């Protein structure tokens, strides 16, 4: 799967739910295929879209 497709899937899910867990993001990313810079970019995009990124425990509260 292309980086663009992975990012779009994560962003789409985040916008729909309003919140993503760290585990959901990690599970969607192919292991070792994204640099730290690209992951930071993804996190910035999520923030700009108003998507909260939380640990699993925070999501349950």
C-alpha positions as CSV (number, residue, x, y, z in Angstrom):
1,X,0.0,0.0,0.0
2,X,1.3,3.4,-0.9
3,X,2.1,6.0,1.8
4,X,-0.6,8.3,0.5
5,X,-3.2,5.5,0.8
6,X,-2.1,4.7,4.3
7,X,-2.2,8.4,5.4
8,X,-5.6,8.9,3.8
9,X,-7.0,5.8,5.6
10,X,-5.7,7.0,8.9
11,X,-6.9,10.6,8.4
12,X,-10.3,9.4,7.2
13,X,-10.8,7.2,10.2
14,X,-9.6,9.9,12.5
15,X,-11.9,12.5,11.1
16,X,-14.9,10.1,11.3
17,X,-14.2,9.2,14.9
18,X,-12.6,12.4,16.1
19,X,-10.1,10.4,18.1
20,X,-7.5,7.7,17.3
21,X,-5.5,5.6,19.7
22,X,-1.7,5.2,19.3
23,X,-2.4,1.5,18.7
24,X,-4.8,2.2,15.8
25,X,-2.2,4.4,14.1
26,X,0.6,1.8,14.7
27,X,-1.6,-1.0,13.4
28,X,-2.3,0.9,10.2
29,X,1.3,1.7,9.5
30,X,3.4,-1.0,7.7
31,X,6.3,-1.9,10.0
32,X,9.5,0.2,9.4
33,X,8.2,1.8,6.2
34,X,7.8,5.4,7.5
35,X,10.6,7.7,8.8
36,X,10.2,9.7,11.9
37,X,9.8,12.8,9.8
38,X,6.8,11.3,8.0
39,X,5.2,10.1,11.3
40,X,5.6,13.6,12.7
41,X,3.9,15.0,9.6
42,X,1.0,12.6,10.0
43,X,0.6,13.6,13.6
44,X,0.6,17.3,12.5
45,X,-2.1,16.6,9.9
46,X,-4.2,14.8,12.5
47,X,-3.8,17.8,14.9
48,X,-4.8,20.3,12.1
49,X,-7.9,18.2,11.4
50,X,-8.9,18.3,15.1
51,X,-8.3,14.6,15.6
52,X,-7.1,13.7,19.1
53,X,-4.5,11.0,19.5
54,X,-4.6,9.2,22.8
55,X,-3.4,6.1,24.6
56,X,-6.0,3.3,24.8
57,X,-6.8,4.1,28.4
58,X,-7.6,7.7,27.6
59,X,-10.0,6.6,24.9
60,X,-12.1,4.6,27.3
61,X,-12.7,7.5,29.7
